[in-house]
Amino acid sequence: MKLDNKGGIEEIRPVLPTLRLGKPTNLKVGPKGRLHVLYYTKDDKGTLVRLENKGVTEGAIAPGLVMGLEGPPKQLKKSREAWAGYQLMRKSDCLNCHQWTRAFVAPPYFQIAERYKADPTAAETLTQKVLKGGVGVWGQIPMLPHPQHSAKDARTMVNTILYLDELDSRK
């Protein structure tokens, strides 16, 4: 990905255009610069692929490997709107970068809710961030824009994140 001087996306180049990874669920760069991708196949078996700097790929079946993946908090179901937002997040690519309580590629949802809890403009600010993307607020890893979402759906997802401030992150 190439960014312009303001941190906007200028160009996205495919890294491995011939590699098809089903539905990636978890991405992590290891200590030696290798990209590890956990994804699920049509038969719901987990597969872990390691992409090395040399362009070599290695695959291994890892049905029990879900380290770093978290389900939504159980209390989320108490709010119909929050649960609807979660369903939209699940259908999008949100959970490829964000987890609920642990930092992954992007900040965890509970940390986002904590940071914005006293900000009266948070819902609108974050909705625009979902739709337009951005970089710099949480570090230098950019959040890609999501123009495929309507403003209403993006706001519903953001409201789900902000609702987390009312919940206990340990449950």
C-alpha positions, 0 to 999 in steps of 0.5 A: 500500500502506498500512502500520500503525504497526508496518510491517504491511500494512493495505491494498493498493490496485490501482494500475492494475486494468485493466492486465494485464502478463503475467508481470512480471520486473523493476520499477524506478522511474526518476529521474523517478518513472516505473515501468518494468516488463519482462515477457514475453508468451506468445510469450516476447518481452520488453516494456517498459512505462513507467508515468508519474505521470500514469497514461499508459502507453507500451509498446515491444518490447524483446526484448534488454533484460534489464538487471538480470536474472540467472540463478542461479549455475551452481554451484547445480546442485551441490546437489540441495536448492539447485536444488530451492529455486531451482525453487520460487523461480522458480515464485513471485514471488521473482525479481521483487524479488530478484536474485542479486548486484545490489540491485534492489527487495530485497537480492540473495541473496548479500548476504542469505547473507553477512549471515546466515552466522553466525546459527544461527537464520537458516533459521527467521528467514528462513523466517518472513520469507518466510511472514509478510513484514516491513519494516525489516531492509533498508530501508523497502520491505516484503517481502509475506507469502507464505502460499501456501507451506508452511513446508517449501517456504519453508525449502527456498527459504531454504536455497538462499539460505543455501547461496550463502554457500558459493559464489563470487558471481562464477561 
